[in-house]
Amino acid sequence: MKKKTSLSEEDQALFRQLMTGTRQIKQDTIVHRPLRKKIAEVPPKRLLQETG
C-alpha cells in the first residue's frame, strides 16, 4: 500500500539543489524515546532478601 509517488531523478536533483545551505530545524527532527523497563518483575536478589 505505497501511496507515495516517487519523484523523478530530475525532480530529486532540483530539490537537493534548492535545499543546499538550509539547516534542519527542531520541528523536523523526530526523536523516539527509549522504551521503559518493566517494573512489575521483582529482581531475584530482592526476593531472596525478603524471604531470608
GIZISUL-V912562 format. One record per residue. RES is the residue in one letter. OMEGA is omega in radians with two decimals (* if undefined). Layout:
res = <RES | RES>
omega = <OMEGA | OMEGA>
This chain:
res = <M | K | K | K | T | S | L | S | E | E | D | Q | A | L | F | R | Q | L | M | T | G | T | R | Q | I | K | Q | D | T | I | V | H | R | P | L | R | K | K | I | A | E | V | P | P | K | R | L | L | Q | E | T | G>
omega = <-3.12 | -3.10 | -3.12 | 3.05 | -3.10 | -3.13 | 3.10 | 3.14 | -3.13 | 3.12 | 3.11 | 3.13 | 3.12 | 3.13 | -3.13 | 3.13 | -3.13 | -3.07 | 3.12 | 3.14 | 3.10 | 3.11 | -3.10 | 3.12 | -3.03 | -3.10 | -3.13 | -3.04 | 3.10 | 3.13 | 3.12 | 3.13 | 3.10 | -3.14 | 3.13 | 3.10 | 3.10 | -3.11 | -3.07 | -3.13 | 3.09 | -3.14 | -3.10 | -3.14 | -3.13 | 3.10 | 3.14 | -3.13 | -3.09 | -3.10 | -3.03 | *>
